Amino acid sequence: MKIIRQIKLISSLLLSLSLLVSPIPYAQDNDSRVVSRPEKYNIAPDRSILKIYIGRAGLLSELGHNHVVVNKAITGELEYIAAPGVSSATFIIPVHKLVVDDDNERQLAGIGYESVPSESDIQGTWKNMLGPGVLDGDKYPEIKVHVNGITSLTSLNRYDIRVDFKGNQIDLNLNGQTQKTGDMIRIDAFFILSHDQLNLKPYSVLGGMLKVAEQLRFELHIEALPE
């Protein structure tokens, strides 16, 4: 009987020791279920696009044009974890790859974009936009966007976003749609930001009688594929 008790005691000690040294799960959700390690995805630049719609304002606004600016060179990665609010993404937007008033994009923009800016208008807009008074592209060649709080891949999300912009960090909270279809993850977001929110001053001429409108409209479409 003494030997049996010793065997049981040794077995109990071994079991306790195995629990102490067992691997710790990567993460757990609120139900204490193990969450898998993150699946990594790369953003596909040829399938992603940022569109910025820039309006005109001032007493002489009819002398100017509304502009649509696009970027089709977005890179970055997305980490997907099958638990609410854990997945995240990072986008890098090279400012010198911004394109002003592409003919096809103006046609797609619809009402308000029927006018046809001259080549000098387009070049002037691009130069002003990349200049030190606005994006300061030579000093800050890229904008980095961090996205957190992706809660679902089937419904609207409320994203916590941090933008590294011209040496500053700007925190935003925006709506967007995230979906996973097969091997691909899509993010679509439509939002309006003011120049003030981005710490920018609207470009103006003629003493402010012709200037860029305070609010900017954004459309973002991202497609990410497995690493």
C-alpha positions as CSV (number, residue, x, y, z in Angstrom):
1,M,0.0,0.0,0.0
2,K,2.9,2.3,0.8
3,I,4.4,1.8,-2.6
4,I,1.0,2.5,-4.3
5,R,0.7,5.8,-2.4
6,Q,4.2,6.8,-3.4
7,I,3.4,6.0,-7.1
8,K,0.2,8.2,-6.9
9,L,2.2,11.0,-5.2
10,I,4.9,10.9,-7.9
11,S,2.2,10.9,-10.7
12,S,0.5,13.9,-9.1
13,L,3.8,15.8,-8.9
14,L,4.6,15.0,-12.6
15,L,1.2,16.2,-13.7
16,S,1.5,19.5,-11.8
17,L,5.0,20.0,-13.3
18,S,3.7,19.4,-16.8
19,L,1.1,22.0,-16.4
20,L,3.6,24.5,-15.2
21,V,5.9,24.1,-18.2
22,S,3.3,23.7,-20.9
23,P,3.3,26.3,-23.7
24,I,1.4,29.5,-23.2
25,P,-1.3,30.1,-25.9
26,Y,-0.6,33.0,-28.3
27,A,-3.7,34.9,-27.2
28,Q,-7.1,34.3,-25.8
29,D,-10.5,35.9,-26.4
30,N,-13.1,36.8,-23.7
31,D,-14.3,33.2,-23.7
32,S,-10.8,31.9,-22.8
33,R,-10.6,30.1,-26.1
34,V,-7.2,29.9,-27.8
35,V,-6.7,32.4,-30.6
36,S,-4.6,31.3,-33.6
37,R,-1.4,33.0,-34.5
38,P,-1.8,35.9,-37.0
39,E,-2.2,35.3,-40.7
40,K,0.0,37.8,-42.6
41,Y,-1.2,39.4,-45.8
42,N,0.5,41.8,-48.2
43,I,-1.3,44.7,-49.8
44,A,-1.5,44.4,-53.6
45,P,-0.7,47.8,-55.0
46,D,-2.2,46.9,-58.4
47,R,-5.5,46.1,-56.8
48,S,-5.7,48.9,-54.3
49,I,-6.4,52.6,-54.6
50,L,-6.8,55.8,-52.6
51,K,-9.0,58.6,-54.1
52,I,-9.1,62.1,-52.7
53,Y,-11.8,64.5,-53.9
54,I,-10.8,68.2,-53.6
55,G,-13.4,70.9,-53.9
56,R,-13.1,74.6,-54.7
57,A,-14.3,77.5,-52.6
58,G,-14.3,81.3,-52.4
59,L,-16.1,84.1,-54.3
60,L,-14.3,83.3,-57.5
61,S,-14.6,79.5,-57.2
62,E,-16.2,79.2,-60.7
63,L,-12.8,80.1,-62.1
64,G,-11.2,77.0,-60.7
65,H,-11.7,73.2,-60.9
66,N,-12.6,70.5,-58.5
67,H,-9.9,67.9,-58.5
68,V,-9.6,64.1,-58.0
69,V,-6.3,62.8,-56.8
70,V,-5.5,59.1,-56.8
71,N,-2.7,56.9,-55.5
72,K,-2.3,53.3,-57.0
73,A,1.1,52.6,-55.3
74,I,-0.1,51.7,-51.8
75,T,2.0,49.0,-50.0
76,G,2.0,47.5,-46.6
77,E,0.7,44.5,-44.7
78,L,-2.2,43.2,-42.7
79,E,-2.2,40.8,-39.8
80,Y,-5.5,38.9,-39.4
81,I,-6.4,37.1,-36.2
82,A,-9.7,35.3,-35.8
83,A,-10.9,37.3,-32.8
84,P,-12.8,40.6,-32.5
85,G,-10.7,43.7,-32.4
86,V,-7.3,42.1,-32.7
87,S,-6.4,42.3,-36.4
88,S,-4.4,45.3,-37.7
89,A,-2.9,46.7,-40.8
90,T,-0.2,49.2,-41.9
91,F,-0.4,51.1,-45.2
92,I,2.4,53.2,-46.8
93,I,1.3,55.9,-49.3
94,P,4.2,57.4,-51.4
95,V,3.2,61.0,-52.0
96,H,5.1,61.4,-55.2
97,K,2.9,58.7,-56.7
98,L,-0.2,60.8,-56.3
99,V,-1.8,61.5,-59.7
100,V,-3.9,64.6,-60.3
101,D,-7.0,64.6,-62.6
102,D,-6.5,61.4,-64.5
103,D,-9.1,61.6,-67.4
104,N,-10.7,58.3,-66.5
105,E,-11.0,59.1,-62.7
106,R,-12.6,62.5,-63.5
107,Q,-15.2,60.7,-65.6
108,L,-15.9,58.3,-62.8
109,A,-16.2,61.1,-60.3
110,G,-19.3,62.4,-62.0
111,I,-21.1,65.6,-61.2
112,G,-18.8,68.5,-60.4
113,Y,-15.9,67.1,-62.4
114,E,-17.2,67.7,-65.9
115,S,-14.7,70.5,-66.6
116,V,-11.4,69.7,-68.2
117,P,-8.3,71.2,-66.5
118,S,-5.5,72.2,-68.8
119,E,-2.1,70.4,-68.5
120,S,-0.7,73.5,-66.8
121,D,-3.6,73.5,-64.3
122,I,-2.8,69.8,-63.5
123,Q,0.9,70.4,-63.2
124,G,0.3,73.5,-61.0
125,T,-2.0,71.6,-58.7
126,W,0.4,68.7,-58.4
127,K,3.3,71.1,-57.7
128,N,1.4,73.0,-55.1
129,M,0.2,69.8,-53.4
130,L,3.7,68.4,-53.1
131,G,5.2,71.7,-52.1
132,P,6.4,72.7,-48.6
133,G,3.1,74.5,-47.9
134,V,1.0,71.3,-48.2
135,L,2.5,67.8,-48.3
136,D,6.1,68.8,-48.4
137,G,6.9,65.7,-50.4
138,D,10.7,66.2,-50.6
139,K,11.0,66.2,-46.8
140,Y,8.2,63.7,-46.1
141,P,8.0,61.3,-49.1
142,E,5.5,58.9,-47.6
143,I,2.4,58.8,-45.3
144,K,2.1,55.8,-43.0
145,V,-1.3,54.7,-41.8
146,H,-1.8,52.2,-38.9
147,V,-5.2,50.6,-38.6
148,N,-6.3,48.8,-35.4
149,G,-9.6,47.5,-34.1
150,I,-10.8,45.4,-37.1
151,T,-13.6,43.7,-35.3
152,S,-15.3,41.7,-38.1
153,L,-14.8,40.5,-41.6
154,T,-18.5,40.5,-42.5
155,S,-19.8,43.9,-41.3
156,L,-19.0,47.5,-40.8
157,N,-16.0,48.3,-38.5
158,R,-15.1,51.3,-36.4
159,Y,-11.3,51.6,-37.0
160,D,-8.8,53.3,-34.7
161,I,-6.4,54.9,-37.1
162,R,-3.0,56.6,-36.5
163,V,-1.6,58.6,-39.4
164,D,2.1,59.4,-39.5
165,F,1.9,62.6,-41.5
166,K,4.6,65.3,-42.0
167,G,6.4,64.4,-38.7
168,N,3.2,64.4,-36.7
169,Q,0.8,61.6,-35.5
170,I,-2.9,62.1,-36.1
171,D,-5.4,59.9,-34.4
172,L,-8.7,59.2,-36.1
173,N,-11.7,57.0,-35.6
174,L,-13.4,56.1,-38.9
175,N,-16.0,53.6,-40.3
176,G,-15.1,51.0,-42.9
177,Q,-16.0,47.7,-44.3
178,T,-13.7,44.6,-44.1
179,Q,-14.4,41.4,-45.9
180,K,-12.6,38.1,-46.4
181,T,-13.3,36.3,-49.6
182,G,-11.3,33.1,-50.2
183,D,-7.6,34.0,-49.8
184,M,-8.2,37.8,-50.1
185,I,-9.1,40.4,-47.5
186,R,-10.7,43.7,-48.7
187,I,-11.0,47.0,-46.9
188,D,-13.3,49.7,-48.2
189,A,-13.7,53.1,-46.4
190,F,-15.5,56.3,-47.3
191,F,-14.9,59.3,-45.1
192,I,-14.5,63.1,-45.0
193,L,-11.7,65.0,-43.2
194,S,-11.1,68.7,-42.9
195,H,-7.8,70.4,-43.6
196,D,-7.8,71.3,-39.9
197,Q,-7.9,67.7,-38.8
198,L,-4.9,67.0,-40.9
199,N,-3.1,70.1,-39.7
200,L,-3.1,71.6,-43.2
201,K,-4.1,75.0,-44.5
202,P,-6.2,75.1,-47.7
203,Y,-4.3,76.5,-50.6
204,S,-5.6,79.8,-51.8
205,V,-4.9,82.6,-54.3
206,L,-6.2,86.1,-54.9
207,G,-6.5,86.9,-51.2
208,G,-8.7,83.8,-50.6
209,M,-11.2,84.6,-53.3
210,L,-10.2,81.3,-55.0
211,K,-9.2,78.5,-52.7
212,V,-9.4,74.8,-51.9
213,A,-12.5,73.8,-49.9
214,E,-12.0,73.0,-46.2
215,Q,-13.3,69.5,-46.4
216,L,-11.7,66.6,-48.3
217,R,-13.6,63.4,-49.3
218,F,-11.7,60.1,-49.3
219,E,-12.3,56.7,-50.8
220,L,-10.0,53.9,-49.9
221,H,-10.0,50.4,-51.4
222,I,-7.5,47.9,-50.2
223,E,-7.0,44.3,-51.3
224,A,-4.5,42.1,-49.4
225,L,-3.3,38.6,-50.4
226,P,-1.5,35.9,-48.2
227,E,2.2,36.5,-47.6
